[in-house]
Amino acid sequence: MKNHRILLIAIIFMVFISACATAEQEIVPEYNSDEFENTADLNGQTLVMGMVPDYFFEGENSVLTYTYDTDLGDLAAKRISDIENKYNCKLRFDYVERTGSLAFSSAAAGLYIFDFISEESFFLYNYLKTYAFQDLTKVENLDVFDETKWGSRYMRISTMYDGAIIGVLPAMHPMRLTNSIDEVLVVNEDLVNKLSATDPRDFYERGEWNWDTFEDCLLNYAFTDNANNFVYSLCAGMGQTARSLAICNGFDFITFNGNDDFEIGYFAPNAIEAYNWTFEVYNGPAGRNIDTEPSLQKFISGNSVMQYLSAYEIVSTTDSVAFRMDNFGIVPSPCGPSAKGPNDWKTSYSSADFTLAIPITAKDVEISALILDKIYDPFEGYETKDQVIEYLRRNYFLDVRDAEYFVEMSLGDKPFFHDNSRGFGIFQHIVDGVTKMVDTYKGPAIEAAKKNLVPAYKTLEMYEELFHD
């Protein structure tokens, strides 16, 4: 029976590869991309985009995931109309719980369903080895290496594997790049003002946001309110804080030493230094002021002065901080003593939420690439970073510093791909001790990195000189 299953799997795989090869021969004609862009007439055909109505999207009552009857929703609707008129086509959006899975299964069967999709890279990552999605380094009508338009190379590592890049991010559209960042330190500014305490943003702005000033905040921010409720200085698990401090202590996620030899930053001395410091703080006097069971609702309800949250919890959906609170701030994790300087902070992400990809069975990969490229041109009035920052300040933040940081944390080499579900969900075990955590999980984490992360980071290294602004 086992042999029969193996034979069946082999047959399915051979059929899939054959279907992909056939599709690739049929659907990728040679184009002069400049000429095609100006003269293309799609003869009224409908192009279908699969979209996920997920927790970080604004739902089906939206266009390009921007809610109808808002400034960005109106601009997105106009963009769709303009493209339909210019190229004589129709754009249809099909909302599917997991567009990545459906696109993969249809490609495996050699069937057309979508011309392009928007999906979390977490789910697409499962299919990087299957050739179900177009390697965008091979298309003419989309410049996958344009970081200004398609996001920092470091934000797209989760779409890279073994020389292929299958995803881009709509970086020129407000909030569609930064939305994926995890573990942003959020501050209840009303409570800081009530305590007449120094704002973490002021420490950061003066270059003084470090472990010492952070510990002072942990010691001094906690208080009992008028209703006799204890308000914590911080709400965060020990592992969450340890990892956040490690990546701001002179951190390099992967270092290649030639051949197949590499090192993972989570087990470097500067990371261990952060784990030990966090363990001591959580088990010392400041630990009494830390709630180790975080939730978004706790922070919104005023149960803590600071909390680590994901970016989507700050600005997405009507349950986010921006929709429920007026006066809050955001800062990076404080830099440690091994950091190169006060701006040597990092952020991480485990899934790029708005990843765009083209199934190999799209009707015409080059047409899909062209239309995606035009859909995600910048909106009028939002062509520059400063214009996006002003939009964020006007709609989400009271202080321009928060809008600036919100944009900066996804640019350049600040972000890195933290593969949380494939060997790196280790940090909750720090409560048993740093040495035990490292000794127990270092080996499995390195093996997981060999399988899943090294091919992605090697791909980044392969194309390093081609990326540009």
GIFEN-V482193 format. One record per run of one state. SS is the DSSP state (alpha for helix, beta for strand, coil for the rest). FROM is the first residue (numbers start at 1). LEN is the number of residues. If there is no record, write none. Layout:
BEGIN
ss-><SS;SS>
from-><FROM;FROM>
len-><LEN;LEN>
END
This chain:
BEGIN
ss-><coil;alpha;coil;alpha;coil;beta;coil;beta;coil;beta;coil;alpha;coil;beta;coil;alpha;coil;beta;coil;alpha;coil;beta;coil;alpha;coil;beta;alpha;coil;alpha;beta;coil;beta;coil;beta;coil;alpha;coil;beta;coil;beta;alpha;coil;alpha;coil;beta;alpha;coil;beta;coil;beta;coil;alpha;coil;beta;coil;beta;alpha;coil;alpha;coil;alpha;beta;coil;alpha;coil;beta;coil;alpha;coil;alpha;coil;beta;coil;beta;coil;beta;coil;beta;coil;beta;coil;alpha;coil;alpha;coil;alpha;coil;beta;coil;alpha;coil;alpha;coil;beta;coil>
from-><1;2;28;33;40;46;52;62;64;66;68;71;88;90;96;99;109;116;120;121;128;133;134;136;139;146;147;151;153;160;162;164;166;168;170;178;181;182;183;184;189;195;200;206;210;211;221;223;225;230;236;238;247;254;257;262;265;268;269;283;285;290;292;296;301;304;310;311;316;321;325;328;332;335;336;347;350;355;358;359;360;365;376;385;396;400;409;415;418;427;433;434;467;468;469>
len-><1;26;5;7;6;6;10;2;2;2;3;17;2;6;3;10;7;4;1;7;5;1;2;3;7;1;4;2;7;2;2;2;2;2;8;3;1;1;1;5;6;5;6;4;1;10;2;2;5;6;2;9;7;3;5;3;3;1;14;2;5;2;4;5;3;6;1;5;5;4;3;4;3;1;11;3;5;3;1;1;5;11;9;11;4;9;6;3;9;6;1;33;1;1;1>
END
